[in-house]
């Protein structure tokens, strides 16, 4: 899934000075060219969002069919890897073109957004669980079930402080804090890149080694010694792998049939060490899994997880075709819909966390039947798609675009007596209004 970077960034604004005899410019003002999106990035990140929702839905029977049940890596690797790639596109070029201070400022702004997204979803889910516990008379069962009861019981003041300082990270709310810390490392990585790629890769490797051996992590609860489930100092390895591919620090691998076969063989060989049926019915696989446990650890991002994901990513990259042409060849709306979900990953992820909690309550109260399980999963996925299109609509700021009615009115207005200076001033005012940021 390493992507080449043929898509160009926004073009520089150009000026025009030629005028016609009437005093009007013969060329419209140049506008920045929109950066072309890589369909592969959007598609696989969209798939990752669906899989994460299914995985977060409590006691969900569909979880038996997600990739994590058939190998060492799962949708978290997809999310983090694709986030690294997206960050290289969104932020990496900024450091080179605008300088270290502007690039770091942009990263700080993004960290600020992710931080408050995390805090907001925790409070939203907490309030929702309290409401359901009171409505259903469950005595705080649902609030305790996801480790949020400490915000309202015990030393809630200290725990609230822990939530805001990220020293209290409740269960199932681990991904965004991890992503935030890795983002904060990005300016350091860009500074090291000025010295040379070897310094970047050395820092990545040393930090991962310290983290995967349990030498460094962050506290997850003020009242115990529990640490972050996703150690950001370990998971930065997969994030910056995706980042390095997009920035060209690592060349994209050639598509070779022998390499594809080798990757497929490795992935198939891991199935007996991951699937519950093999682990339950064959002691040899269970023993082998236990022996390899340190290399498969999710918290410390074990090296076999990394190897498994790279093989999976390589096959996906090869099968997608150059520039994702095999994905583009698919007819119908499916690929387009999945890509839309991938384009709005943060909003979809937050919605997925909330909807997974609601779906879990539904299943717990009405039963984990085949019908109920299918209903919750299908409705949840449809809701995520709706969220993606809604967020995309609001991001497009349609209120800043002139309506068809207004355009028709403007085109029908008489032009007698209008000077070139009037036209130029009106054009400038309209341009400023079009570029006005949303309130």
Order of alpha helices (4+ residues) and beta strands (2+ residues): alpha-alpha-alpha-alpha-alpha-alpha-alpha-alpha-alpha-alpha-alpha-alpha-alpha-alpha-alpha-alpha-alpha-alpha-alpha
